Amino acid sequence: MKFNSPLEIYKILPRTNCRRCDFPTCMAFSAAVFKAQKRLADCPHLDKSAIGQFEEDSGAQSSMERLWEDSQRDLKEKITKMDFPSRAEIIGAENNGQQGKIKIKCLGKEFEIDAEGNLTSQCHTHVWFAIPLFNYLLFGAGKNPAGEWIPFRELKNGASWNPLFEQRCEKPMKKVADTHPELFESLVNIFSGTRADANIPSHAKADLSVILLPFPKVPILVCYWRPEDGLESELHLFFDRTAEENLNIEHIFSLGTGLASMLEKIMLRHA
């Protein structure tokens, strides 16, 4: 799936804001293409090879979405056979016996899953988030965080995923932080994060260090170093060393890339 966000489309556009596509800016046009309101071919400056490549990737995206929908159905079937009270206690959620639901707080928002696997929340949910949540609910070991922060690549199965994680998660988040520092510093409010305290290790001490809690026992530490004295900015995510006991590496990856995508969308609204 080549394009995960409007920003990825924007990168291949001429960025001249020529308006020949009937949009005031190339950024606005890229958002319209991402939402399928416009076709990439509506940009008069792109050659056919770029357009053809996009069409091939769009087909791959549709196939991926179908695969995720099938996976979600399988997970929901498993949830119908789950012991709600015991699982709620293990994963740090709340069991509502009277309503037959589990209530879990994710990024400061309350989510509810009923006995049929239906997911409801205070905000819009996407399949990228639902599938990791269902896996955490079904298979999380309930291991309490150890308070030992390590980079993604040092997780047990992180090394092979790390190049893609850097490309799809850390680089897009860094771009958001570089472009809209005031927005990025609002992470605490946007995702109900907390400022990291002085006890974090030296390699994670940054100009901005925020702990996010996508799931009760899977914290993420986001660290951003501002550019200084000719040095480029840096952004890295760290995970508790117990992370893979509560969520497999594929879904930890999905959480990181999903957070990056959410930040990009917020940035587009502020552009």
Buried (B, 14 or more C-beta within 10 A) or exposed (E): EEBBBBBBBBEBBEEEBBEEBEBEBBBBBBBBBBEEEBBBBBBEEBEEEBBEEBEEEBEEBEEEEEEBEEBBEEBBEBBEEBEBEEBBEBBBBBBBEEEEBBBBBBBBEEBBBBBEBEBEBEEEBEBBBBBBBBBBBBBBEBBEBEEEBBBBBEBEEBEEBBEEBBEBBBEBBBBBBBBBBEBBBBBBEBBBBEEBEEEBEEEBEBBBBBBBBBBBBBBBBBBBBBEEEEEEBBBBBBBBBBBBBBBBBEBBBBBBBBBBBBBBBBBBEEE
